[in-house]
Amino acid sequence: MIEIRPLTANYLQHPRRVMKYVLIWCAEGSLTLAVDENTFELQENQVITITSGQYHYIKDSAGAKGHILEFTYDFFCNNDNDIELIFHNGLFCHFAMNEVISIDYASLIRAELGLIEKEITEKPYQYLLTIHSRIELILVEINRAKISHGDEIWKPDALFLKFLETIRGNFSKNLSVGQIASLLHTTESKLNELSKLHTGKTAQNVIYGLIISEAKRLFTYEKMAVKEVAYNLGFNDPFYFSNFFKKFIKISPKSYKESMLSK
């Protein structure tokens, strides 16, 4: 549900992914972090957020110290306000838009992470409630830092975020827009409206984009065969999946996999 651990050089040495939202805070030193296909450099008083399901590992560390905070969607998202906060201004974004964020008031982040660690260790009465509140404070401070550095305010709609979570949690079922709309007690029209608003794409193309991202992860980190990836993503015909992949990436899945293995 929720975990916190010290950021050390000997942790996250190998690619790892969890179905949790991960916040990595560098309080001292620096580190090089891989997230899916991208690499990031974190310095003192910087943070990066990693969405549920993304692979990540530390490639190099120069005396990096800090914290790694992980929590599940079910733990944090008790209502629509929580859902919107967790993705506010692109935090924990599903679209591989991870970024390193410099924090202006680092003492607040340090203090709250230290208190979360204490709460988890000691488990006082209603400690999960206080941890939830402390995570809220941390996310608000990160958003304030982004805005102070010139970012525009982007407030996503909770229903759109539920749409993204439903896609991510059901790749193998190959759900249609209509099926997802039924699960969310809404309409295809509404999902298309929100998808156009937030991404400029149709709901179906949002689904396609998340499928492609997951396929890349399975090729890169799981070393799966094309046939295995196709079945994991709900395609009954590997040939159809290959054509689908090539349409978006411009190379065949076999060529993509070979290019990843050669790195």
Long-range contacts (C-beta under 8 A, 24 or more apart in sequence): 1-71, 1-72, 1-74, 1-75, 1-128, 2-69, 2-70, 2-71, 2-72, 2-75, 2-120, 2-128, 2-131, 3-69, 3-70, 3-71, 3-120, 4-67, 4-68, 4-69, 4-70, 4-113, 4-116, 4-117, 4-120, 5-67, 5-68, 6-65, 6-66, 6-67, 6-68, 7-31, 7-64, 7-65, 7-66, 7-67, 7-68, 8-61, 8-64, 8-65, 9-58, 9-61, 9-63, 9-64, 11-58, 11-68, 12-56, 12-57, 12-58, 12-68, 13-57, 13-58, 14-57, 15-55, 15-56, 15-57, 15-221, 16-55, 16-56, 16-57, 17-53, 17-54, 17-55, 17-56, 17-217, 17-221, 18-52, 18-70, 19-52, 19-53, 19-72, 20-52, 20-70, 20-71, 20-72, 21-49, 21-50, 21-51, 21-52, 21-70, 21-71, 21-72, 21-73, 21-76, 21-86, 21-92, 22-49, 22-50, 22-54, 22-56, 22-68, 22-69, 22-70, 23-47, 23-48, 23-49, 23-50, 23-68, 23-69, 23-70, 23-138, 24-48, 24-49, 24-50, 24-56, 24-66, 24-67, 24-68, 25-66, 25-67, 25-68, 25-69, 25-109, 25-113, 26-64, 26-65, 26-66, 27-65, 27-66, 27-67, 27-106, 27-110, 28-63, 28-64, 28-65, 28-66, 29-61, 29-62, 29-63, 29-64, 29-65, 30-61, 30-62, 30-63, 30-64, 31-58, 31-60, 31-61, 31-62, 31-64, 32-58, 32-59, 32-60, 32-61, 33-57, 33-58, 33-59, 34-58, 34-59, 35-98, 36-96, 36-98, 36-213, 36-216, 36-217, 36-220, 37-96, 37-216, 37-220, 38-96, 38-98, 40-98, 40-99, 40-100, 41-100, 42-100, 43-102, 45-102, 45-103, 45-106, 45-109, 46-100, 46-101, 46-102, 46-103, 47-100, 47-101, 47-103, 47-109, 47-142, 48-98, 48-99, 48-100, 48-101, 49-91, 49-92, 49-93, 49-98, 49-101, 49-142, 50-92, 50-98, 51-92, 51-93, 51-94, 51-98, 52-92, 52-168, 53-168, 53-214, 53-217, 54-96, 54-98, 54-217, 55-217, 55-220, 55-221, 66-113, 67-113, 67-117, 69-113, 69-116, 69-135, 69-138, 71-135, 73-165, 75-128, 75-132, 76-132, 76-135, 78-132, 80-158, 81-158, 83-158, 83-161, 83-162, 84-155, 84-156, 84-157, 84-158, 84-161, 85-136, 85-139, 85-140, 86-139, 86-161, 87-156, 87-161, 88-139, 88-143, 88-154, 88-155, 88-156, 89-143, 89-146, 89-147, 89-151, 89-153, 89-154, 89-155, 90-154, 91-139, 91-142, 91-143, 94-164, 94-168, 94-210, 95-199, 95-209, 95-213, 96-213, 101-142, 101-145, 101-146, 101-149, 102-145, 102-149, 103-141, 103-142, 103-145, 104-144, 104-145, 104-148, 105-141, 105-145, 108-137, 108-138, 108-141, 109-138, 109-141, 109-142, 112-137, 112-138, 113-138, 156-198, 157-194, 157-197, 157-198, 159-184, 159-186, 159-190, 159-191, 159-194, 160-191, 160-194, 160-195, 160-197, 160-198, 163-191, 163-194, 163-195, 163-203, 163-206, 164-206, 164-210, 167-206, 167-207, 167-210, 168-210, 168-214, 171-210, 171-211, 171-214, 171-232, 171-233, 171-234, 172-231, 172-232, 172-233, 172-234, 173-234, 174-233, 174-234, 174-235, 175-207, 175-234, 177-203, 177-204, 177-207, 180-207, 208-244, 208-248, 209-248, 212-245, 212-248, 212-249, 215-245, 215-253, 216-256, 219-253, 219-256, 219-257, 219-260, 220-257, 220-260, 223-257, 223-261, 226-253, 226-254, 226-257, 229-253
